Amino acid sequence: MLVIVAVWLVALIGSAALILLTGSVEWQRNQLQQLADGAALDSALKIGLGCSAGSASTVITEADNFLATQRTRTGALAIGAGSCAAGYTGTDTFGGGLTETISYPYRAHQQQVEVSLTVALPISFGNFAGASTTNVTRRAVAQQLSGATAAVTATTLSCTGGQFNVAGSVIASNAIALSGSCAVYAHDRFDAASSTYSDLGNVSVYANAQTWIGGGGACSAGGNSGSTNAVCADGFELSGHNATTCGTSGTSALLNAGDAAINP
């Protein structure tokens, strides 16, 4: 009887340890996911136009600093050599056995950053199974919206003669005024290294009834010259805060078919 009781006690204690471990793992997963989400969202706000070693360092450092506000840093941020095409990776360690890996750009997407967090949990009676710890890993990917900050923002915008080219989106409060066969062209910004757009080249006018093309006017798609008497955009054209109208289809709306799929 003593032998049987001893065996059952070991089994009971082992089952209790397994239940406690499962609960601890689930709790840690939830905690890590919240941390990863917060760090990724916070660092995504630092993503700007284009990609460089400097901008990558800014994004990665922001995620690391966010985690440092939540956990005690035990190491130092290290950012390895990389490129905008292959990505940059930052690593650091924090209290409680927490390690972080920050990847930017994520999978060559210049607008995305990934935060991956791992913590090692001890396993009761794990030595009998040949493992004393188990790793819990959670990750999050956040994206900055393309063209979140317009290249040109104006209350009143007017153009007199020639073609006015903008590298990015245009936002105006009042209707854009054209004279002297002038053309305003909002070009998208494409990052060749990461094969992503950092600005889709949209035109938004708060006032109603924007005139997009004047008499005899036309847009030369993708050109820095050739457009005349028109408001042109590689992305969408939208006018009106209570009577919404779009740019003329085919001649001034979505001149660049490349960003049409992600910029309906």
C-alpha positions in Angstrom: 0.0 0.0 0.0 2.8 2.4 0.8 4.4 1.8 -2.6 1.1 2.4 -4.3 0.4 5.6 -2.3 4.0 6.8 -3.1 3.5 6.2 -6.8 0.1 8.0 -6.9 1.5 10.9 -4.9 4.3 11.4 -7.5 1.7 11.2 -10.3 -0.6 13.7 -8.4 2.2 16.2 -7.8 3.4 15.9 -11.4 -0.1 16.6 -12.7 -0.4 19.6 -10.4 3.0 20.9 -11.6 1.9 20.4 -15.2 -1.4 22.3 -14.6 0.6 25.2 -13.0 3.1 25.3 -15.8 0.3 25.4 -18.4 -1.4 28.3 -16.6 1.9 30.1 -16.2 2.7 29.7 -19.9 -0.7 31.0 -21.0 -0.4 34.0 -18.6 3.1 34.8 -20.0 1.9 34.5 -23.6 -0.8 37.1 -22.9 1.7 39.4 -21.2 4.3 39.0 -24.0 1.6 39.7 -26.7 0.6 42.9 -25.0 4.3 44.0 -24.8 5.0 43.0 -28.4 1.8 44.8 -29.6 2.7 48.0 -27.8 6.3 48.1 -28.9 5.4 47.4 -32.5 2.7 50.1 -32.6 4.9 52.6 -30.9 7.9 52.1 -33.2 5.7 52.1 -36.3 4.9 55.8 -35.6 8.6 56.5 -36.2 8.5 55.1 -39.8 8.8 58.0 -42.2 9.4 58.3 -46.0 12.0 56.0 -47.5 14.4 53.8 -45.7 18.1 54.2 -44.6 20.4 52.9 -41.9 19.6 56.0 -39.8 15.8 55.7 -40.1 16.0 51.9 -39.4 18.0 52.7 -36.2 15.3 55.2 -35.1 12.5 52.7 -35.6 14.3 49.9 -33.8 15.5 52.1 -30.9 11.9 53.3 -30.4 10.7 49.7 -29.9 13.6 49.0 -27.5 12.9 52.1 -25.5 9.2 51.2 -25.2 10.1 47.8 -23.7 12.5 49.5 -21.3 9.5 51.4 -19.8 7.8 48.1 -19.1 10.7 45.9 -18.1 14.1 46.4 -16.5 16.8 46.4 -19.2 19.6 44.0 -18.3 21.6 44.3 -21.6 22.1 46.9 -24.3 20.5 47.4 -27.7 22.6 46.0 -30.5 21.7 46.7 -34.1 23.4 44.4 -36.6 24.6 45.4 -40.1 21.9 45.1 -42.7 20.2 46.9 -45.6 16.7 48.2 -46.4 16.3 45.2 -48.8 17.5 42.5 -46.3 16.4 44.4 -43.2 18.1 45.4 -39.9 17.9 43.5 -36.7 18.1 44.8 -33.1 18.4 42.7 -30.0 18.3 43.3 -26.3 17.6 41.6 -22.9 15.4 42.5 -20.0 14.6 41.3 -16.5 12.9 37.9 -16.0 14.8 36.3 -18.8 13.1 38.3 -21.6 14.9 38.7 -24.9 13.8 40.8 -27.8 14.4 40.8 -31.5 13.3 43.8 -33.6 13.2 43.5 -37.4 12.9 46.5 -39.7 12.0 46.7 -42.5 10.0 43.5 -42.0 10.4 41.2 -45.0 11.5 44.1 -47.1 8.3 46.1 -46.4 9.5 49.6 -45.7 6.3 50.5 -43.8 6.4 47.5 -41.5 8.3 46.6 -38.3 8.3 43.3 -36.3 8.8 42.8 -32.6 9.5 39.3 -31.3 9.7 38.6 -27.6 10.9 35.3 -25.9 11.0 34.3 -22.2 12.3 31.1 -20.7 10.1 29.5 -18.0 11.3 26.8 -15.6 9.7 23.4 -15.7 9.0 21.7 -12.4 10.4 18.1 -12.4 11.8 19.0 -15.9 15.1 17.4 -15.2 13.5 14.0 -15.2 12.3 14.7 -18.7 15.6 16.1 -19.9 14.5 19.8 -20.1 14.5 22.4 -17.3 12.9 25.3 -19.2 10.4 26.0 -21.9 10.5 29.0 -24.2 7.4 31.2 -24.8 7.5 33.5 -27.8 5.1 36.1 -29.1 5.4 38.5 -32.0 3.7 41.5 -33.5 3.9 43.3 -36.8 2.8 47.0 -37.1 2.5 49.1 -40.2 2.7 52.8 -40.7 0.0 54.0 -43.2 1.5 55.1 -46.5 1.2 58.8 -47.0 0.0 59.4 -43.5 1.7 62.8 -43.7 1.1 64.8 -46.8 4.0 66.4 -48.7 2.1 69.6 -49.2 -0.7 70.9 -46.9 -2.2 74.3 -47.7 -5.3 76.4 -46.9 -5.2 77.9 -50.4 -3.2 76.5 -53.3 -2.9 78.2 -56.7 -0.7 77.5 -59.7 0.0 79.9 -62.6 1.8 78.4 -65.6 4.0 75.4 -66.0 3.8 72.0 -64.2 4.2 72.0 -60.4 5.4 68.5 -59.3 5.0 67.3 -55.7 6.9 64.2 -54.4 4.0 62.9 -52.3 0.3 63.7 -51.5 -1.4 67.1 -51.5 -4.1 68.3 -49.1 -5.8 71.6 -49.6 -8.7 73.3 -47.7 -10.0 75.4 -50.5 -10.3 74.4 -54.2 -7.0 74.4 -56.0 -6.9 77.2 -58.5 -5.3 76.8 -61.9 -4.4 79.5 -64.4 -2.1 80.0 -67.4 -2.3 76.3 -68.4 -0.8 75.3 -65.1 -0.8 71.7 -63.8 -0.4 70.4 -60.2 0.9 66.8 -60.1 1.1 64.7 -56.9 3.6 61.9 -57.6 3.8 58.7 -55.5 7.0 57.9 -53.7 8.3 54.4 -54.4 11.1 52.9 -52.3 13.0 50.6 -54.8 15.1 48.9 -52.1 12.1 47.6 -50.2 9.7 47.6 -53.2 7.1 49.5 -51.2 5.4 52.9 -51.4 6.0 55.4 -48.7 3.5 57.9 -50.2 0.8 57.0 -52.8 0.6 60.5 -54.3 -3.1 61.4 -53.5 -4.9 64.7 -53.8 -7.5 65.6 -51.2 -9.5 68.9 -51.3 -11.8 69.7 -48.4 -13.9 72.1 -50.5 -16.7 70.8 -52.7 -16.7 70.6 -56.5 -13.0 70.8 -57.2 -12.4 71.2 -61.0 -9.8 68.6 -61.9 -9.3 69.3 -65.6 -9.8 72.6 -67.5 -10.5 73.2 -71.1 -8.0 71.3 -73.2 -6.2 70.1 -70.1 -4.6 66.7 -69.7 -2.3 64.7 -67.4 0.9 63.1 -68.6 1.2 59.9 -66.4 4.4 59.7 -64.6 5.9 62.7 -66.3 7.6 65.8 -64.8 6.4 67.7 -67.8 3.6 67.5 -70.4 0.6 68.0 -68.0 -1.4 71.1 -68.6 -4.4 72.9 -67.1 -5.2 70.0 -64.7 -4.8 68.6 -61.2 -3.0 65.2 -61.6 -2.2 62.4 -59.2 -0.6 59.0 -59.3 -3.1 58.0 -56.6 -6.7 59.0 -55.9 -8.3 62.4 -56.3 -11.1 63.3 -53.8 -13.0 66.5 -53.3 -15.8 67.6 -50.9 -16.5 67.3 -47.2 -20.2 66.8 -47.6 -20.6 66.3 -51.3 -17.9 64.0 -52.2 -16.7 63.8 -55.8 -13.7 61.9 -57.4 -11.3 63.0 -60.1 -12.0 62.3 -63.7 -11.7 58.6 -64.4 -9.0 57.6 -66.8 -7.4 61.0 -67.3 -6.5 62.2 -63.8 -7.4 59.5 -61.3 -4.9 56.8 -60.4 -2.4 57.6 -63.1 0.0 55.0 -61.7 -1.5 51.5 -62.1 1.2 50.1 -59.7 -0.3 51.6 -56.6 -4.0 51.2 -57.6 -4.1 47.7 -56.1 -3.3 49.0 -52.6 -4.9 52.5 -53.1 -8.5 51.9 -54.3 
